[in-house]
């Protein structure tokens, strides 16, 4: 997956944040951050022929290039699944169907996000993604399967992301993204608190740099 996906839908654009439970009560919160050149997101974006999924909304760098919503009967065993389907050719960007929630029950814990995903004719890449936001919209933890993207046509498979949720987290954002053309379906999204021995799959952004200043005179290039 390309580096442009390192910051998917980072800006907080006046939308609703929910409790991280299936069918949980909504708690409205509003924020904005237009200082970064990132994709905007809005739950009021015009939809398509797929049925809207309650509490989910389309976003990304090219959301209007995709149909997103529920495709009834397309999931495992004939159950419903959400889908992202490209509707133009030569898309230079990505679309994501996503949700946000409050992090209180997961603060200072390691969390595993899982989802079942199926793909068809994905030319570039697709994947599950999970981001932990701090104050002022900085990322505390993030993974979008950039190092293990979904490509081509694949059957239903469970994918997972494991991230730490620091005490300073104020928001969790997550979903499935499709870069370029093709179609993906996803269902059975779930959160689970796991042991600290479980390896993280993305990274704690605050720990991603060098442990201390290094090569300050540019002489150590070995």
C-alpha positions as CSV (number, residue, x, y, z in Angstrom):
1,X,0.0,0.0,0.0
2,X,1.3,3.4,-0.9
3,X,2.7,5.9,1.5
4,X,-0.1,8.3,0.8
5,X,-2.2,6.0,3.0
6,X,-0.1,6.7,6.1
7,X,-2.5,9.4,7.1
8,X,-6.0,8.3,6.0
9,X,-8.8,10.7,7.0
10,X,-6.8,12.3,9.7
11,X,-8.7,15.5,10.0
12,X,-11.6,15.5,12.3
13,X,-14.5,17.1,10.5
14,X,-17.5,17.7,12.8
15,X,-18.9,14.2,12.9
16,X,-20.4,11.8,15.5
17,X,-18.2,9.6,17.6
18,X,-19.7,6.4,19.0
19,X,-19.1,4.0,21.8
20,X,-16.9,1.1,20.5
21,X,-19.6,-1.5,20.8
22,X,-21.8,-3.0,18.1
23,X,-25.0,-1.0,18.2
24,X,-23.8,1.2,21.1
25,X,-25.3,4.5,21.9
26,X,-23.9,7.5,20.1
27,X,-22.2,10.3,21.9
28,X,-21.8,13.4,19.8
29,X,-18.5,15.2,19.7
30,X,-17.2,17.8,17.3
31,X,-13.7,18.7,16.2
32,X,-11.8,20.2,13.2
33,X,-8.3,20.2,12.0
34,X,-7.7,21.8,8.6
35,X,-4.0,22.2,9.0
36,X,-3.1,18.9,7.2
37,X,-3.7,18.1,3.6
38,X,-5.8,15.0,4.2
39,X,-9.1,13.5,3.1
40,X,-12.3,15.0,4.5
41,X,-15.1,12.9,5.9
42,X,-18.7,13.6,6.3
43,X,-21.6,11.4,7.3
44,X,-23.9,13.5,5.1
45,X,-22.0,12.7,1.9
46,X,-24.4,11.6,-0.9
47,X,-24.7,7.8,-1.0
48,X,-25.2,5.3,-3.8
49,X,-27.3,2.3,-4.7
50,X,-26.1,0.3,-1.7
51,X,-28.0,0.7,1.6
52,X,-26.4,3.0,4.1
53,X,-24.8,1.2,7.1
54,X,-25.9,2.8,10.4
55,X,-23.1,4.6,12.2
56,X,-20.6,4.2,9.2
57,X,-19.7,6.8,6.7
58,X,-17.6,7.1,3.5
59,X,-14.3,9.0,3.4
60,X,-10.9,8.9,1.7
61,X,-9.0,11.0,-0.9
62,X,-11.5,10.0,-3.6
63,X,-14.7,8.9,-1.9
64,X,-17.0,9.8,-4.8
65,X,-15.2,7.4,-7.0
66,X,-16.6,4.5,-5.0
67,X,-20.0,3.0,-4.1
68,X,-20.1,2.2,-0.4
69,X,-22.7,0.7,1.9
70,X,-24.4,-2.6,2.7
71,X,-24.8,-5.2,0.0
72,X,-27.5,-7.5,1.4
73,X,-26.8,-11.2,1.4
74,X,-23.2,-10.8,0.2
75,X,-21.6,-11.9,3.5
76,X,-20.6,-15.3,4.7
77,X,-23.6,-17.7,4.9
78,X,-25.7,-15.2,3.0
79,X,-25.6,-12.6,5.7
80,X,-25.1,-8.9,5.1
81,X,-21.7,-7.3,4.5
82,X,-20.5,-3.7,3.9
83,X,-18.8,-3.1,0.6
84,X,-16.6,-0.6,-1.2
85,X,-16.8,-0.8,-5.0
86,X,-15.0,1.4,-7.5
87,X,-17.2,3.0,-10.1
88,X,-14.7,4.8,-12.3
89,X,-11.4,3.7,-14.0
90,X,-8.0,5.2,-13.4
91,X,-8.7,6.2,-9.8
92,X,-5.7,8.0,-8.3
93,X,-6.6,7.8,-4.6
94,X,-8.6,5.7,-2.2
95,X,-12.0,5.3,-0.5
96,X,-12.7,4.1,2.9
97,X,-15.9,3.1,4.8
98,X,-15.2,4.0,8.4
99,X,-16.4,4.7,11.9
100,X,-15.1,6.4,15.0
101,X,-15.6,5.8,18.7
102,X,-14.7,7.0,22.2
103,X,-11.7,5.1,23.7
104,X,-12.5,5.2,27.4
105,X,-12.9,1.4,27.9
106,X,-9.6,0.8,26.1
107,X,-7.3,3.4,27.6
108,X,-3.8,2.1,28.6
109,X,-4.7,-1.3,27.0
110,X,-3.6,-3.3,24.0
111,X,-6.5,-3.7,21.5
112,X,-7.1,-6.1,18.7
113,X,-9.4,-5.1,15.8
114,X,-10.6,-7.9,13.6
115,X,-12.8,-8.1,10.5
116,X,-13.6,-10.7,7.8
117,X,-12.7,-9.3,4.4
118,X,-13.2,-10.6,0.8
119,X,-11.9,-8.9,-2.4
120,X,-12.5,-9.0,-6.1
121,X,-10.2,-7.6,-8.8
122,X,-8.3,-5.3,-6.5
123,X,-5.6,-3.8,-8.8
124,X,-3.6,-1.9,-6.2
125,X,-4.4,-2.7,-2.6
126,X,-7.0,-2.9,0.1
127,X,-6.9,-3.4,3.9
128,X,-8.3,-3.0,7.3
129,X,-7.0,0.1,9.2
130,X,-7.1,1.3,12.7
131,X,-5.8,4.6,14.1
132,X,-5.6,6.0,17.7
133,X,-5.8,9.8,18.0
134,X,-4.6,12.1,20.7
135,X,-5.3,15.7,21.4
136,X,-4.8,18.2,18.5
137,X,-5.4,15.2,16.1
138,X,-1.9,13.7,16.5
139,X,-1.7,10.0,15.8
140,X,-0.6,7.9,18.8
141,X,-0.8,4.5,17.1
142,X,-1.6,3.4,13.5
143,X,-1.7,0.5,11.1
144,X,-3.4,0.2,7.7
145,X,-1.9,-3.2,6.5
146,X,0.5,-1.3,4.3
147,X,3.1,-4.1,4.8
148,X,0.6,-6.9,4.1
149,X,-2.0,-5.5,1.6
150,X,-5.0,-7.4,0.2
151,X,-4.7,-7.7,-3.6
152,X,-6.5,-9.4,-6.5
153,X,-9.4,-11.7,-5.8
154,X,-9.5,-13.4,-2.3
155,X,-12.1,-15.4,-0.4
156,X,-13.4,-14.5,3.0
157,X,-10.5,-14.3,5.5
158,X,-10.1,-12.9,9.0
159,X,-7.7,-10.0,9.3
160,X,-6.4,-8.3,12.5
161,X,-4.7,-5.2,13.7
162,X,-3.2,-4.9,17.2
163,X,-2.4,-1.5,18.6
164,X,-1.7,0.1,22.0
165,X,-4.3,2.7,23.1
166,X,-2.3,5.2,25.4
167,X,-3.9,7.0,28.3
168,X,-3.9,10.3,26.3
169,X,-6.1,8.9,23.5
170,X,-9.3,10.8,22.7
171,X,-10.6,9.0,19.6
172,X,-10.4,5.7,17.8
173,X,-10.9,5.6,14.0
174,X,-11.1,2.4,11.9
175,X,-12.5,0.9,8.8
176,X,-11.6,-0.8,5.5
177,X,-10.0,1.1,2.6
178,X,-9.7,0.4,-1.1
179,X,-6.9,2.0,-3.2
180,X,-7.6,2.2,-6.9
181,X,-10.1,-0.1,-8.6
182,X,-11.9,-3.3,-7.5
183,X,-14.3,-4.3,-4.8
184,X,-14.0,-5.4,-1.2
185,X,-16.6,-6.7,1.3
186,X,-16.2,-6.8,5.1
187,X,-18.2,-7.9,8.1
188,X,-17.9,-9.1,11.7
189,X,-15.8,-6.2,12.9
190,X,-14.9,-6.6,16.5
191,X,-12.7,-5.2,19.3
192,X,-10.9,-7.2,21.9
193,X,-8.5,-6.3,24.7
194,X,-5.5,-8.5,24.5
195,X,-2.4,-9.3,26.7
196,X,0.6,-7.0,26.4
197,X,2.5,-10.0,25.1
198,X,0.5,-9.9,21.9
199,X,2.7,-8.2,19.3
200,X,1.4,-5.0,17.8
201,X,1.0,-5.0,14.1
202,X,1.4,-1.3,13.3
203,X,3.3,1.0,15.7
204,X,3.2,3.5,18.4
205,X,3.8,6.7,16.4
206,X,5.5,8.4,19.3
207,X,8.1,5.5,19.4
208,X,8.6,5.3,15.7
209,X,11.6,7.6,15.5
210,X,15.2,7.2,16.7
211,X,15.6,6.5,20.5
212,X,18.0,9.5,20.7
213,X,19.7,12.1,18.4
214,X,21.9,10.4,15.9
215,X,24.3,11.2,13.0
216,X,24.1,14.9,13.7
217,X,27.2,15.8,11.7
218,X,26.2,13.5,8.8
219,X,29.4,11.5,9.0
220,X,28.0,8.2,10.1
221,X,26.4,6.8,7.0
222,X,27.6,3.2,7.4
